[in-house]
């Protein structure tokens, strides 16, 4: 049975304006991280060489936008020239257009170097198939976005025409529906796992979502995979989105996750049990930091959970000496109200506004289901905060 070693990356967003994402850092550190993001392409070349890959798959958003820096585009082209064949499906951020870094017109006008002959860029919205040079048993099918406009059609609901091959690979930049980790991501070119599996490709390299996820068929073979973002920048992105492995007719195996980031990202949980002051929160954060093993070179996301006593706004900053950069998530931290006491106090003429409000919301919560229940629980939280004169700014949602 034929096999092919591969490396896959997507959603690197080179040249992005929005970096550093959730991490707080001063301008000089932001500039340093932008340089490190550029250097991630060199790290990719090292991984391709060390894994002996025969193909590089990029299902979209290698670049963040049309007008990326000329030197950056030329650097990428130069690195790719030394790699095995590279197949690129332009995504909704680095779509093909007259101003795209993939455009022949742009290369001439801006003085960009030619994309090397081993780089194959799909240019049309319609799916097209190309054979891997020197391997008539391997065919790669891909498409391109032509603008950063959502595609709502389920294009995988219809069979994609393609040339026959023992190993058939699909490059797709789109949204797997009912993907719980990425509901906030822009929905574009939607598909279901069933629609993808029905196409019968050996393997689908997927891009657009920044979180790792597999699509597996009945026997357990991995038929599709979002690698996630290979460079940490936001909540949920662990930076391990560079994937290596082996593709055969039966799917992908021997998968290994790599990071193109020179820094390690730590997820640090801080558990609060009715904390009463910001000082207590800082002490708990310090304890979690010391136990985590994270250092001054690393990135860290502090996820606070549990309860705090009403009377203060539970927000703190992380000591900038602890890490190169940090982020803080308070979305799972709730006020430790004495709901039972409030409900018992809702009877009689002397009932407080808090007690009456709590009784009304708790009654609705008990009758609600799933998503509506979550909304009502947030309403109870925000309402009680407002009645206590506390901060009611929206929490970050995972």
N, C-alpha and C positions, 0 to 999 in steps of 0.2 A: 504494500500500500504506500502510495506517495505521501511524503511529508514535506513541510516547509517551516523553517524557523522564522519567526517574525518579531518585530518590535512595533508597538502601537502607542501613539500619543495623540492627544487632541486638547483643545481648549487651553492652550498655553497663553494665548492673548498677548503675544509679543507687541510691544509698543503701546500698551494700554494706558489710557489717561487715568484710570480709576485706582491703580495700585497706590497704596498698600492694602486696600480692602478693609477688613475689620481691625487691622493692627494699627495702634497709635505709634507714630514716630515723627521726629522732627525732619525738616527738609533735607538735611545732610544724610540722614539714614535712608530716607525715601530714595534719594539719588543713588545711594549704594545698592539698595535692593533692586532698582531698575537695572543697574549694571549686572547684578547677579542673575536677574531674569534673562538678560541677553546671553550670559555665559551658559545658561541651561542648554543651549543648542550644542555646545561643545561637550557637555555631559552626556547628551543623547548619543553623540558619535562614539563616545567611550563605551556606552552600554551596547550599542549595535555591534561594535567590534568584539566585546567580551562575550556576547551571547552567540556570536557567529550567525547572526540573522541574515536571511537571504532576501528580505523585503522589509520596508518600513511603511506602515499604514498610518495616515493622518486624516481622520474623518472630521475635519473642520476646525475653524477658529484658531489656526496656527498664529495668525495676526489678529489684533484687536479691531482694526479699522482700515479704511482705505489709505489714509495719508500717513503711513508709517515712515520712519526715517530711512533715507536712502542707504546709509551705511549699515543699518540693521538688516535690510533686505539683502544687500550684497553679502553680508556676513553669513546669513542663513544659506544663500545659494552656494557660497564657497564651501561651507561645511557639508552640505548635501552632495556636492560633487564627488566627495570621497566615500560616499555610502553606497550600499547596494540599491537597487531600484526603489524609488520613493513615490508612492501614490497618494495624491492629495485630493480630497473633496472639499472645496471651499464652503465654509459655513455661513451663517447669517451675519457674522461680524466681518469676516474677510471674504465676502462675496466677490464674484467676478463682475467687473464693470470697467469702463474706460479708465477709471482712476485707481483700479486695483493693483496691488503689487504683483499680481499674476498676469497683468495685461501686457501684451506686446507693445501696444501704443505707449504705455507708461514707461516701459523700459527704454524706448528710444528717446522720449521727451525728457525724462529725468536722468538719463545717463546711467540707468541700472544695468548690471551685468545680465547676460542671458541666463535663464534657468538652464542648468546642465541637462544633457541628453538623458540622464538616468532619472530625471524627475518628471512624473506624468501627472498633469493637472487636469481634472475633469472641468469642462467649461460650460456645459449646458444643463438646463434644468431637467431635461429628459435623461434617463439612465442610459449609460453607454458602457461597453465592456472592452477591456484591453487584456491581452495575454502578457504574462510575465516574461520578459525577454529570456530566451533560452529554455523556457519551460512551457511546452504546449499543453501540459497537464494542469496549469494554474491560470485561471482567469479572474480578473478583478473588475467588478462592476461598481460604478460610482455616479455621482451627479454633482451639481453645483447650485448654490444660491446665486441669484442674479441681483438681489437687493436685500436689505435688512428689513424685510416685510414678512410677517408670519404667513406660513403656508398652512391652510386649514384642511386641505384634502387628505384623506387617508390613502396615499398613493400606493401603499403596500397591500391594499385590499384587492388590487388587480395584479395579476402575475407580471413580473418584470421580465421582458424578453432579454435573453442573453445567449452567448455562444456556449456550447457544451465544454466542460472540462471536469477532470476528476476532482480537482480542488477548486471550488467556486467561492470567491470572497466578495462580500458586499461592504462598501464604504457608505455609511449613512449618517448624516447630521440631522437629527430630529428628536422628537419627544415621545418616549415610550409613555403611554397613558397609564394612569394609576401608579405613578412612581412616587411613593410617599415622601422620599427624601427631597424632591425637587419641585414641589407644587408651586413654589413662588417663581420658578424659572419660566421665561417666556415660552408658551406652547407654540411649537412650529413643526410642521411636517409630522403630525401625530401618527402613531401606529400602536397596535397592541402586540403583545408577545406572540399571540396566536397567528396574527398576520405575518409576522416576520418568519416564524417557523414554517408556515405554509409555503413560503417562497422556495424552500429547499436548498438554501445556500449552505455550504460547509461551515462557514463562519461569517459573522457580521461584526465589523469594527464600528462601534457607535460613538458619536460625539454629540455634544451640546450640554449634557448634564455633567456637573462637576463632582459627582459622587460615584464611587465604584458600585457597579451592579452587573449581575450576570443574567442571561436568559438561557435556560436549560431545557432541553427536550425530555421526552419520557424516559429514555434510557439513562439520563444523567449527563449527557454530553453538553458541553458549553457551546452554544450556537451563536451567541451574541454577547457583547460585553462593552459597557461603558467603563473606561479606565479611570475616569475622574480627572481632576486637574493635576498635572505633574509638578506643580509649583504652588506651595501654600500661599493663599491670599485671603480666604474668607472662611466663615464658619462652615464646618462640614467638609472642608478640603484638607486632607491629610498630606497632600503633596506626593502621594505614591501612585500617581496616575500614568506612569510609563510602564507599559506591560510588555513582557517578553514571554514567548512560549512556542508551541509547535502546533501547526494546523495540518489536519488530514481530512479526508472525506468525512470522517466521523465527528469532526468538531475540533475544538482547541483543548490542548492538554499542556502539562508541565508549565503552568502559568506562574509567573513571578512578578511581583510589583516592585518598581523602583521609583526613586525620587530624582528629579532633575534639580532639586533645591540643595544648595550646599549646607543649609541649616536644617536642623530637626525641629519639628513642631510637636509640642506637648499639649495634650488635653488634660487639664487639672481640675478636678472636682472639689468644690468647697462645700461641705455639708453644714448647714446652720440649723440650730435647734432653739428657736425663740431668742435669737440674739437681740440685745437691747440697745446697742450703740455701734457706730461705725468703727470704734476702736476694737470691739470684739470681732467684727468682721475682718479687720486687718490682721488680728492675731491668728484667726483661723486660716486666712489666706497665706500667711507666713508659714504656718505649720504644714499646709498642703504643698507649698513651694519647696520646703526643705525635704519633704518625703518623696517628691516627684523625680528628683535627679536632674531636673532642668537647670541649665546654667546661663551664664551671661551671653553666650554666643547664640543661644536658641531663641525660638519663638514660642509663645505660650498663650493658650486660651484658658481663662479661668471661668468655669461654669458653676455659679452659685445655685444651690438648691436648698429646700427646706423652708423654715419659717423665721420670721422676725416679729418682735413685739411692736404693735402700732405706736406711733409717736415720733418716728424719724424716717427719713427717706434712705432706704438701704442701698446706697451707692458709694463705692470707694474707687480710688485709683490704685493700680499696682505700682510698687516701687520700681522706678525706671532702671535701677541698678541691678535688678534681678535678671533681666533678659534683654536681648537686643531689641525686642518689641513685644508687646502684649496686647491682648484683647480681653474684655470682660463681658460675660453674658449673665444677666439677672433674670432671664425669662422664666426660670423655674423656681424663683424665690417668692413665697407667698406670706402675707401678714398672718400672724398667729392669733386671729381674733377668737374670742370666747363665744363662738356661735351659739352654743347651747344657752349660755347666759343671756345673750341678746334675744334669742327666741323666747325664753321664759319671761323676759321683760317686756314682751310685745303686748301683753294683756293688761287691760286697765287703762284708766284715763291718763295716767302719768307715763305712759309708754314713750320712749324717746324716738326721735326720727330714725336713729340707727337701728333700733329694735324692729320698728315697723318695716323699714326698708329690707332688713335681713329676712324677716318672716315672708315678705312677698316674694323675694328672689329665691329663697330656699324652696318655697312651694313650687315655683316654676321649674327649678332645676330638677326636682324630684320627678316631674312629669316629662321632662325633655329627654331626647335621645342624642347620643354621639355628638355631632358637630354643634347642634343647638345647645347642648349641655355645656360644652366648652365655652361658647359665647356668653351664656348666662353666668357661668362661674367667673369669667373675666369681668362681667358687668357688676357682679357682687363685690369683687375685689376693688375695682375702680371706684364704685360708689362708696364703699366704706372708707377708702383712702380720702376721697373728696370730703366726706363728713368729718374726717379727722384733720382736714387741712393739709394733707400730705401731697406729694408729687403724684400726678396722674398722667404723666407722659406715657405714650405707648411703649410697652416692653418689646424687646427684640424677640421675634418668633423664629424657632428652628425651621 
